[in-house]
Amino acid sequence: MKYTGSCHCKAVQFEFESPPITDALQCNCSICIRKNAIMSKHCVSAQQFTLLSGKDDLNTYHWGDHDVNHHFCKQCGIYPFHDTLYQPGEYRLNLGCVDNLEPRELTITYFDGRNEL
C-alpha cells in the first residue's frame, strides 16, 4: 500500500510503500517516552520511502551513543521518522504523522528500550 504523511505544519511531507499497517511499536526509552510516539513496527527501506518536501526543514537530534537519527521539523517540532546506525537506509515512521491512520487503534507492541543495553 502507498501511504502519505507529514509533520504538523506540512513543511515535511513524505510517502512510503508498506504492507497494510495493522500493528505498531512503542518504546519506553527516555526520548521515546517523552515524544509518546507510536512507531511503525515494520521498517521501510530507502527504496520504499520518498521525502516529497521539506528536506531543508528537517533537523536531526542525537541522544547518548548517537545510534538513532531522530529527524524532526524545524518549524513545528514534530518528529515524523527516524533511522538508525543498526539498520542504515531503513526508516520507522511516526504513525501519528501518517494520513488516514489511527495509531492508537492498532495492536501496539511495547519495546523496553529503557533497559536495553
N, CA, C and O atoms as a MOPAC input file, in Angstrom:
PM7 MOZYME 1SCF
protein

 N      0.83300 1    -1.18100 1     0.00000 1
 C      0.00000 1     0.00000 1     0.00000 1
 C      0.87300 1     1.23800 1     0.00000 1
 O      1.98300 1     1.23300 1     0.53200 1
 N      0.36200 1     2.29400 1    -0.59900 1
 C      1.06200 1     3.57500 1    -0.54800 1
 C      0.41200 1     4.42700 1     0.53400 1
 O     -0.80700 1     4.59000 1     0.57300 1
 N      1.25000 1     4.96600 1     1.40800 1
 C      0.81200 1     5.84900 1     2.48200 1
 C      1.45300 1     7.21000 1     2.28100 1
 O      2.52600 1     7.31200 1     1.68600 1
 N      0.80300 1     8.25600 1     2.77400 1
 C      1.36600 1     9.59900 1     2.77000 1
 C      1.34700 1    10.12800 1     4.19500 1
 O      0.59000 1     9.65200 1     5.04100 1
 N      2.18600 1    11.11400 1     4.44200 1
 C      2.22000 1    11.69000 1     5.77600 1
 C      2.96100 1    13.00300 1     5.78100 1
 O      3.53200 1    13.42400 1     4.77500 1
 N      2.94100 1    13.64500 1     6.94200 1
 C      3.60200 1    14.94700 1     7.07100 1
 C      3.79500 1    15.27300 1     8.54300 1
 O      3.24400 1    14.61800 1     9.42900 1
 N      4.59600 1    16.30400 1     8.77400 1
 C      4.67400 1    16.89500 1    10.10600 1
 C      3.40000 1    17.71100 1    10.31500 1
 O      2.53600 1    17.73300 1     9.43900 1
 N      3.27200 1    18.37200 1    11.44700 1
 C      2.05100 1    19.13000 1    11.75300 1
 C      1.83200 1    20.31000 1    10.81500 1
 O      0.70800 1    20.54300 1    10.37100 1
 N      2.88900 1    21.05800 1    10.50800 1
 C      2.74100 1    22.24500 1     9.65900 1
 C      2.80100 1    21.92000 1     8.16600 1
 O      2.62600 1    22.80100 1     7.32400 1
 N      3.04500 1    20.66800 1     7.85300 1
 C      3.11700 1    20.15400 1     6.47700 1
 C      4.33500 1    20.64200 1     5.69600 1
 O      4.38000 1    20.49300 1     4.47500 1
 N      5.31400 1    21.21400 1     6.37100 1
 C      6.55700 1    21.57900 1     5.68600 1
 C      7.27400 1    20.30800 1     5.22800 1
 O      7.83900 1    20.26700 1     4.13500 1
 N      7.24800 1    19.26900 1     6.07300 1
 C      7.86500 1    17.98100 1     5.75300 1
 C      6.74800 1    17.03200 1     5.31700 1
 O      5.84000 1    16.73400 1     6.09300 1
 N      6.82400 1    16.56500 1     4.07900 1
 C      5.83500 1    15.63000 1     3.54900 1
 C      6.56500 1    14.44300 1     2.94500 1
 O      7.63300 1    14.58900 1     2.34900 1
 N      5.97800 1    13.27700 1     3.10700 1
 C      6.61300 1    12.04600 1     2.63800 1
 C      5.55600 1    11.04900 1     2.19400 1
 O      4.36800 1    11.20600 1     2.47600 1
 N      6.01800 1    10.01900 1     1.49100 1
 C      5.16900 1     8.88900 1     1.15200 1
 C      6.01400 1     7.63000 1     1.26800 1
 O      7.24100 1     7.67800 1     1.18300 1
 N      5.34200 1     6.50900 1     1.46300 1
 C      6.06400 1     5.25300 1     1.55800 1
 C      5.15800 1     4.09300 1     1.18000 1
 O      3.93400 1     4.18200 1     1.26900 1
 N      5.78600 1     3.00600 1     0.75600 1
 C      5.10000 1     1.76200 1     0.43800 1
 C      5.29900 1     0.81900 1     1.60600 1
 O      6.39500 1     0.71500 1     2.15600 1
 N      4.23100 1     0.13400 1     1.97800 1
 C      4.28800 1    -0.77800 1     3.12000 1
 C      3.15100 1    -1.77900 1     3.00200 1
 O      2.11900 1    -1.48400 1     2.40000 1
 N      3.33500 1    -2.95700 1     3.57300 1
 C      2.16100 1    -3.81300 1     3.73200 1
 C      1.12600 1    -3.04200 1     4.55700 1
 O      1.49000 1    -2.09600 1     5.25500 1
 N     -0.13500 1    -3.41800 1     4.49600 1
 C     -1.13700 1    -2.71200 1     5.30600 1
 C     -0.69400 1    -2.63600 1     6.77000 1
 O     -0.25400 1    -3.63000 1     7.34800 1
 N     -0.81600 1    -1.46200 1     7.35000 1
 C     -0.36800 1    -1.23100 1     8.72800 1
 C     -1.48200 1    -1.64500 1     9.67800 1
 O     -2.55200 1    -1.03800 1     9.70600 1
 N     -1.21200 1    -2.68600 1    10.45500 1
 C     -2.19600 1    -3.19000 1    11.41500 1
 C     -1.64200 1    -3.21000 1    12.82900 1
 O     -2.39000 1    -3.38500 1    13.79000 1
 N     -0.32900 1    -3.03100 1    12.95900 1
 C      0.27900 1    -3.03600 1    14.28200 1
 C      1.35500 1    -1.97400 1    14.36000 1
 O      1.75600 1    -1.39200 1    13.35200 1
 N      1.81400 1    -1.73400 1    15.57100 1
 C      2.73400 1    -0.62500 1    15.81700 1
 C      3.69500 1    -0.99500 1    16.94300 1
 O      3.58200 1    -2.05200 1    17.56300 1
 N      4.63100 1    -0.10300 1    17.18400 1
 C      5.65600 1    -0.29100 1    18.20200 1
 C      5.71500 1     0.96500 1    19.06100 1
 O      5.64800 1     2.08100 1    18.54500 1
 N      5.83900 1     0.78400 1    20.36300 1
 C      6.02200 1     1.92100 1    21.26100 1
 C      7.13900 1     1.57700 1    22.23100 1
 O      7.13000 1     0.51900 1    22.85900 1
 N      8.09700 1     2.48000 1    22.34500 1
 C      9.29700 1     2.27900 1    23.15200 1
 C      9.21500 1     3.13800 1    24.41200 1
 O      8.58200 1     4.19400 1    24.41900 1
 N      9.86600 1     2.66700 1    25.48000 1
 C      9.85200 1     3.41100 1    26.74400 1
 C     11.20400 1     4.02300 1    27.10100 1
 O     11.42900 1     4.37900 1    28.25800 1
 N     12.11900 1     4.15400 1    26.11500 1
 C     13.39100 1     4.81300 1    26.43000 1
 C     13.11100 1     6.27900 1    26.75600 1
 O     11.99300 1     6.75200 1    26.55500 1
 N     14.09400 1     6.98700 1    27.24900 1
 C     13.86800 1     8.34300 1    27.75700 1
 C     13.36900 1     9.30800 1    26.68400 1
 O     12.55500 1    10.18000 1    26.98700 1
 N     13.82400 1     9.18100 1    25.45600 1
 C     13.35000 1    10.10400 1    24.42200 1
 C     11.98800 1     9.67900 1    23.88300 1
 O     11.12300 1    10.52900 1    23.66800 1
 N     11.78100 1     8.38800 1    23.66200 1
 C     10.50200 1     7.93000 1    23.10900 1
 C      9.34400 1     8.14000 1    24.07900 1
 O      8.23600 1     8.47700 1    23.66200 1
 N      9.59300 1     7.94300 1    25.35700 1
 C      8.52500 1     8.13400 1    26.33200 1
 C      8.11300 1     9.61000 1    26.37800 1
 O      6.94100 1     9.92100 1    26.58800 1
 N      9.06100 1    10.50500 1    26.18500 1
 C      8.74100 1    11.92800 1    26.18000 1
 C      8.03500 1    12.34400 1    24.89100 1
 O      7.16600 1    13.21600 1    24.91700 1
 N      8.40100 1    11.72900 1    23.76500 1
 C      7.73400 1    12.03000 1    22.49600 1
 C      6.35700 1    11.37000 1    22.41700 1
 O      5.46400 1    11.85500 1    21.72200 1
 N      6.19600 1    10.24800 1    23.14500 1
 C      4.95400 1     9.48500 1    23.13200 1
 C      4.56200 1     9.05700 1    21.72400 1
 O      3.37800 1     8.97000 1    21.40000 1
 N      5.55200 1     8.79400 1    20.90000 1
 C      5.28700 1     8.40000 1    19.51800 1
 C      4.89700 1     6.93000 1    19.43400 1
 O      5.40300 1     6.08900 1    20.17700 1
 N      3.99600 1     6.64900 1    18.52400 1
 C      3.64400 1     5.27700 1    18.17000 1
 C      4.26000 1     5.04900 1    16.80000 1
 O      3.87900 1     5.69400 1    15.82300 1
 N      5.20500 1     4.13500 1    16.73400 1
 C      6.03100 1     3.95000 1    15.54800 1
 C      5.58900 1     2.75600 1    14.71500 1
 O      4.92700 1     1.84100 1    15.20300 1
 N      5.97300 1     2.79200 1    13.44800 1
 C      5.72000 1     1.63400 1    12.59200 1
 C      6.52800 1     0.45700 1    13.12100 1
 O      7.70300 1     0.60100 1    13.45900 1
 N      5.90300 1    -0.68400 1    13.18900 1
 C      6.60600 1    -1.89200 1    13.61500 1
 C      7.49200 1    -2.38200 1    12.47300 1
 O      8.58800 1    -2.89500 1    12.69500 1
 N      7.00900 1    -2.21700 1    11.28200 1
 C      7.70600 1    -2.61200 1    10.06700 1
 C      8.65100 1    -1.48800 1     9.64800 1
 O      8.24400 1    -0.32800 1     9.58800 1
 N      9.88900 1    -1.81800 1     9.36200 1
 C     10.83000 1    -0.83200 1     8.83800 1
 C     10.58100 1    -0.65000 1     7.34000 1
 O     10.25600 1    -1.60200 1     6.63000 1
 N     10.73700 1     0.56300 1     6.88400 1
 C     10.54600 1     0.90500 1     5.48000 1
 C     11.91900 1     1.19000 1     4.88100 1
 O     12.67300 1     2.00400 1     5.41600 1
 N     12.24400 1     0.53400 1     3.78800 1
 C     13.55300 1     0.73200 1     3.16200 1
 C     13.61200 1     2.08100 1     2.44900 1
 O     12.58200 1     2.69400 1     2.16900 1
 N     14.81800 1     2.52600 1     2.16400 1
 C     15.01200 1     3.79100 1     1.45100 1
 C     14.33400 1     3.75000 1     0.08700 1
 O     13.88000 1     4.78400 1    -0.40300 1
 N     14.25600 1     2.57900 1    -0.53300 1
 C     13.59700 1     2.44200 1    -1.83000 1
 C     12.07500 1     2.58200 1    -1.71300 1
 O     11.40400 1     2.92500 1    -2.68700 1
 N     11.53700 1     2.31700 1    -0.52300 1
 C     10.09300 1     2.41200 1    -0.30100 1
 C      9.67700 1     3.76900 1     0.26800 1
 O      8.48400 1     4.04000 1     0.40300 1
 N     10.63600 1     4.61200 1     0.59700 1
 C     10.38200 1     5.89000 1     1.26200 1
 C     10.79700 1     7.04600 1     0.36100 1
 O     11.89000 1     7.03500 1    -0.20500 1
 N      9.92900 1     8.03800 1     0.22800 1
 C     10.25100 1     9.23500 1    -0.54700 1
 C      9.92700 1    10.47100 1     0.27700 1
 O      8.79300 1    10.64800 1     0.72200 1
 N     10.91200 1    11.31400 1     0.47500 1
 C     10.68900 1    12.61100 1     1.10100 1
 C     10.22100 1    13.54100 1    -0.01300 1
 O     11.00000 1    13.89000 1    -0.90000 1
 N      8.95900 1    13.94000 1     0.03100 1
 C      8.36700 1    14.75600 1    -1.03200 1
 C      8.73600 1    16.22600 1    -0.90100 1
 O      8.94600 1    16.90600 1    -1.90600 1
 N      8.81500 1    16.72000 1     0.32600 1
 C      9.18500 1    18.12300 1     0.55500 1
 C      9.69900 1    18.28600 1     1.97200 1
 O      9.41700 1    17.48000 1     2.85700 1
 N     10.45400 1    19.34100 1     2.15900 1
 C     10.89100 1    19.69100 1     3.49700 1
 C     12.28400 1    19.25900 1     3.89100 1
 O     12.62200 1    19.29500 1     5.07400 1
 N     13.10100 1    18.85300 1     2.94300 1
 C     14.45800 1    18.43800 1     3.31500 1
 C     15.17800 1    19.52500 1     4.11200 1
 O     15.85800 1    19.22700 1     5.09400 1
 N     15.03200 1    20.77200 1     3.69500 1
 C     15.69100 1    21.88000 1     4.39700 1
 C     15.00400 1    22.23100 1     5.71300 1
 O     15.57000 1    22.95400 1     6.53300 1
 N     13.79000 1    21.72300 1     5.92100 1
 C     13.06200 1    21.97000 1     7.16700 1
 C     13.33800 1    20.90400 1     8.22000 1
 O     12.88800 1    21.03000 1     9.35900 1
 N     14.07000 1    19.86100 1     7.85200 1
 C     14.38800 1    18.79000 1     8.79900 1
 C     15.67000 1    19.08000 1     9.55100 1
 O     16.61800 1    19.64600 1     9.00700 1
 N     15.68000 1    18.68300 1    10.80500 1
 C     16.88700 1    18.68900 1    11.60400 1
 C     16.97000 1    17.31900 1    12.26700 1
 O     15.99400 1    16.56900 1    12.26200 1
 N     18.10300 1    16.99300 1    12.82500 1
 C     18.30200 1    15.67300 1    13.42400 1
 C     18.80300 1    15.82700 1    14.84600 1
 O     19.71400 1    16.60600 1    15.12600 1
 N     18.18800 1    15.06800 1    15.73500 1
 C     18.60000 1    15.04400 1    17.13600 1
 C     19.26000 1    13.69800 1    17.42700 1
 O     18.73400 1    12.64700 1    17.06200 1
 N     20.40800 1    13.74200 1    18.08400 1
 C     21.10900 1    12.52400 1    18.51900 1
 C     21.17200 1    12.51500 1    20.03600 1
 O     21.43100 1    13.54000 1    20.66800 1
 N     20.93500 1    11.36400 1    20.60100 1
 C     20.97600 1    11.20600 1    22.05400 1
 C     21.97000 1    10.11300 1    22.39000 1
 O     22.12400 1     9.15600 1    21.63100 1
 N     22.63700 1    10.24400 1    23.50900 1
 C     23.50300 1     9.18500 1    24.03100 1
 C     24.57800 1     8.75900 1    23.06800 1
 O     25.48200 1     9.52900 1    22.74500 1
 N     24.47500 1     7.51500 1    22.60400 1
 C     25.53000 1     6.96200 1    21.75300 1
 C     25.35000 1     7.30700 1    20.27500 1
 O     26.08000 1     6.78800 1    19.43100 1
 N     24.39100 1     8.17300 1    19.95200 1
 C     24.19000 1     8.67400 1    18.58800 1
 C     23.83400 1     7.57300 1    17.59400 1
 O     24.14900 1     7.69700 1    16.41000 1
 N     23.19000 1     6.50400 1    18.04400 1
 C     22.86200 1     5.40800 1    17.13700 1
 C     21.54300 1     5.59700 1    16.39700 1
 O     21.26700 1     4.88100 1    15.43400 1
 N     20.71900 1     6.56200 1    16.83700 1
 C     19.44400 1     6.82800 1    16.17800 1
 C     19.42700 1     8.27300 1    15.68300 1
 O     19.76900 1     9.19900 1    16.41800 1
 N     19.02400 1     8.44700 1    14.42800 1
 C     18.84200 1     9.77400 1    13.84600 1
 C     17.36700 1    10.14100 1    13.98700 1
 O     16.53700 1     9.71300 1    13.18400 1
 N     17.04600 1    10.92600 1    14.99800 1
 C     15.67700 1    11.36700 1    15.24900 1
 C     15.43900 1    12.62000 1    14.40100 1
 O     15.87300 1    13.71000 1    14.77000 1
 N     14.75700 1    12.46700 1    13.27700 1
 C     14.51400 1    13.58900 1    12.37800 1
 C     13.25600 1    14.33300 1    12.81900 1
 O     12.23900 1    13.71400 1    13.13200 1
 N     13.33300 1    15.66600 1    12.84300 1
 C     12.18500 1    16.46500 1    13.24400 1
 C     12.11000 1    17.74000 1    12.41300 1
 O     13.11300 1    18.20000 1    11.86900 1
 N     10.91500 1    18.30000 1    12.32300 1
 C     10.69400 1    19.53400 1    11.57300 1
 C     11.17100 1    20.72700 1    12.39000 1
 O     10.79300 1    20.88200 1    13.55100 1
 N     11.99500 1    21.56500 1    11.78600 1
 C     12.49600 1    22.76700 1    12.46100 1
 C     11.39600 1    23.81400 1    12.65800 1
 O     11.54300 1    24.71300 1    13.48600 1
 N     10.31200 1    23.70900 1    11.91600 1
 C      9.22900 1    24.69300 1    12.01100 1
 C      8.26300 1    24.36100 1    13.14800 1
 O      7.99000 1    25.20800 1    13.99900 1
 N      7.74100 1    23.12200 1    13.16600 1
 C      6.70500 1    22.77600 1    14.15300 1
 C      7.20300 1    21.81600 1    15.24000 1
 O      6.49900 1    21.58800 1    16.22400 1
 N      8.39800 1    21.25500 1    15.07700 1
 C      8.98500 1    20.38800 1    16.09500 1
 C      8.53600 1    18.94000 1    16.05400 1
 O      8.98600 1    18.13700 1    16.87200 1
 N      7.66000 1    18.58500 1    15.12400 1
 C      7.14400 1    17.22300 1    15.06500 1
 C      8.19500 1    16.27900 1    14.48700 1
 O      8.95300 1    16.62800 1    13.58100 1
 N      8.20900 1    15.07500 1    15.04400 1
 C      9.15800 1    14.01900 1    14.70200 1
 C      8.44600 1    13.00600 1    13.80200 1
 O      7.71700 1    12.15600 1    14.31400 1
 N      8.63200 1    13.06800 1    12.47800 1
 C      7.90100 1    12.16700 1    11.59200 1
 C      8.54500 1    10.79200 1    11.36600 1
 O      7.84500 1     9.83500 1    11.03300 1
 N      9.87000 1    10.68200 1    11.54500 1
 C     10.52100 1     9.38800 1    11.28200 1
 C     11.93200 1     9.39100 1    11.85000 1
 O     12.47400 1    10.43200 1    12.21900 1
 N     12.51500 1     8.18600 1    11.91000 1
 C     13.91700 1     8.06600 1    12.30800 1
 C     14.56000 1     6.90800 1    11.55600 1
 O     13.87600 1     6.04400 1    11.00700 1
 N     15.88000 1     6.91100 1    11.54400 1
 C     16.65700 1     5.78200 1    11.04800 1
 C     17.78700 1     5.54900 1    12.04800 1
 O     18.05600 1     6.39200 1    12.90400 1
 N     18.44200 1     4.40000 1    11.93000 1
 C     19.46100 1     4.04000 1    12.92100 1
 C     20.76200 1     3.61100 1    12.25700 1
 O     20.79600 1     3.29800 1    11.06700 1
 N     21.81400 1     3.60200 1    13.03500 1
 C     23.08900 1     3.06700 1    12.55700 1
 C     23.02700 1     1.54800 1    12.44300 1
 O     23.78900 1     0.94600 1    11.68700 1
 N     22.11000 1     0.92500 1    13.20100 1
 C     21.95900 1    -0.52800 1    13.18000 1
 C     21.31400 1    -1.01200 1    11.88600 1
 O     21.60700 1    -2.10700 1    11.40700 1
 N     20.43200 1    -0.18400 1    11.32700 1
 C     19.73300 1    -0.52500 1    10.09300 1
 C     19.77500 1     0.67800 1     9.14800 1
 O     18.74600 1     1.30800 1     8.90600 1
 N     20.96000 1     1.00300 1     8.61200 1
 C     21.05200 1     2.16800 1     7.73100 1
 C     20.13700 1     1.98800 1     6.50900 1
 O     20.02800 1     0.89500 1     5.95200 1
 N     19.49100 1     3.07900 1     6.11100 1
 C     18.59300 1     3.02200 1     4.96500 1
 C     17.23200 1     2.43400 1     5.28000 1
 O     16.43700 1     2.19400 1     4.37100 1
 N     16.95200 1     2.19900 1     6.54900 1
 C     15.65500 1     1.67600 1     6.98400 1
 C     15.02000 1     2.70800 1     7.91100 1
 O     15.67000 1     3.21100 1     8.82700 1
 N     13.77200 1     3.01600 1     7.67500 1
 C     13.07800 1     4.03700 1     8.45400 1
 C     11.93700 1     3.43500 1     9.27100 1
 O     11.27800 1     2.48900 1     8.84100 1
 N     11.72100 1     3.99500 1    10.44300 1
 C     10.49700 1     3.76300 1    11.20800 1
 C      9.74400 1     5.08200 1    11.16900 1
 O     10.33100 1     6.14800 1    11.35400 1
 N      8.45100 1     5.00500 1    10.92900 1
 C      7.63000 1     6.18600 1    10.79100 1
 C      6.82800 1     6.43200 1    12.05200 1
 O      6.36200 1     5.48800 1    12.69200 1
 N      6.66400 1     7.69100 1    12.41200 1
 C      5.77200 1     8.07500 1    13.48600 1
 C      4.36600 1     7.96900 1    12.90200 1
 O      3.98000 1     8.78500 1    12.06500 1
 N      3.60100 1     6.97300 1    13.33700 1
 C      2.30700 1     6.70700 1    12.72600 1
 C      1.29300 1     7.81300 1    12.97800 1
 O      0.27700 1     7.88500 1    12.28600 1
 N      1.54900 1     8.67600 1    13.95400 1
 C      0.70700 1     9.84700 1    14.15700 1
 C      0.85000 1    10.85900 1    13.03500 1
 O      0.02200 1    11.76100 1    12.90800 1
 N      1.88500 1    10.72400 1    12.22100 1
 C      2.11500 1    11.61700 1    11.08600 1
 C      1.59800 1    11.04600 1     9.77500 1
 O      1.68300 1    11.70500 1     8.73900 1
 N      1.06400 1     9.83300 1     9.80500 1
 C      0.58500 1     9.17000 1     8.59200 1
 C     -0.89300 1     9.51100 1     8.39000 1
 O     -1.70800 1     9.37400 1     9.30200 1
 N     -1.21400 1     9.95500 1     7.18400 1
 C     -2.58100 1    10.33800 1     6.85700 1
 C     -3.53000 1     9.14300 1     6.92900 1
 O     -3.15400 1     8.02100 1     6.58900 1
 N     -4.74800 1     9.39000 1     7.36800 1
 C     -5.83200 1     8.40300 1     7.37600 1
 C     -5.50300 1     7.13800 1     8.15100 1
 O     -5.88400 1     6.03900 1     7.74800 1
 N     -4.80000 1     7.29500 1     9.25800 1
 C     -4.43700 1     6.16700 1    10.10500 1
 C     -4.66700 1     6.56800 1    11.55400 1
 O     -4.31100 1     7.67700 1    11.95400 1
 N     -5.25400 1     5.68600 1    12.33700 1
 C     -5.48400 1     5.93200 1    13.75900 1
 C     -4.52300 1     5.05500 1    14.56300 1
 O     -4.86000 1     3.90900 1    14.86300 1
 N     -3.33800 1     5.55500 1    14.91900 1
 C     -2.32300 1     4.70400 1    15.54400 1
 C     -2.75800 1     4.07600 1    16.85900 1
 O     -2.33100 1     2.96300 1    17.16800 1
 N     -3.58200 1     4.74300 1    17.63400 1
 C     -3.98900 1     4.18700 1    18.92900 1
 C     -5.00400 1     3.05900 1    18.78900 1
 O     -5.32600 1     2.38700 1    19.77000 1
 N     -5.50800 1     2.84800 1    17.57600 1
 C     -6.43000 1     1.73500 1    17.32900 1
 C     -5.70000 1     0.48800 1    16.83400 1
 O     -6.32200 1    -0.55800 1    16.64800 1
 N     -4.39700 1     0.58900 1    16.62100 1
 C     -3.60100 1    -0.54300 1    16.14600 1
 C     -3.19200 1    -1.43100 1    17.31500 1
 O     -3.26000 1    -1.01500 1    18.47200 1
 N     -2.77300 1    -2.63800 1    17.01400 1
 C     -2.18600 1    -3.51500 1    18.02000 1
 C     -0.77100 1    -3.00300 1    18.28400 1
 O      0.06200 1    -2.97700 1    17.37800 1
 N     -0.50400 1    -2.59900 1    19.51400 1
 C      0.78500 1    -1.98300 1    19.84800 1
 C      1.64700 1    -2.96400 1    20.63300 1
 O      1.22200 1    -3.51100 1    21.65000 1
 N      2.86300 1    -3.17500 1    20.14300 1
 C      3.86500 1    -3.95100 1    20.84400 1
 C      4.73300 1    -2.97800 1    21.61000 1
 O      5.21300 1    -1.99500 1    21.04500 1
 N      4.93900 1    -3.23900 1    22.88900 1
 C      5.75700 1    -2.35800 1    23.70600 1
 C      7.18800 1    -2.89300 1    23.76100 1
 O      7.41800 1    -4.07200 1    24.03000 1
 N      8.13800 1    -2.00300 1    23.50000 1
 C      9.55300 1    -2.33900 1    23.45600 1
 C     10.24300 1    -1.69800 1    24.65700 1
 O     10.10200 1    -0.49700 1    24.88900 1
 N     10.97500 1    -2.48100 1    25.40400 1
 C     11.65100 1    -1.99300 1    26.60600 1
 C     13.01600 1    -1.40700 1    26.24500 1
 O     14.05500 1    -1.98500 1    26.56400 1
 N     13.00000 1    -0.25000 1    25.57600 1
 C     14.23900 1     0.43000 1    25.20500 1
 C     14.96900 1     1.02200 1    26.39500 1
 O     16.17300 1     1.27000 1    26.31900 1
 N     14.27200 1     1.25100 1    27.48100 1
 C     14.88000 1     1.81700 1    28.69300 1
 C     15.92400 1     0.86400 1    29.27000 1
 O     16.94500 1     1.30400 1    29.79800 1
 N     15.67000 1    -0.43200 1    29.17100 1
 C     16.55300 1    -1.40500 1    29.78800 1
 C     17.39800 1    -2.19800 1    28.79500 1
 O     18.09200 1    -3.13400 1    29.19100 1
 N     17.35100 1    -1.83800 1    27.50900 1
 C     18.20400 1    -2.49300 1    26.53000 1
 C     19.62200 1    -1.98600 1    26.66700 1
 O     19.84300 1    -0.82100 1    26.99600 1
 N     20.55200 1    -2.82800 1    26.42300 1
 C     21.97500 1    -2.41100 1    26.50100 1
 C     22.46100 1    -1.96900 1    25.16600 1
 O     23.62200 1    -1.58400 1    25.02900 1

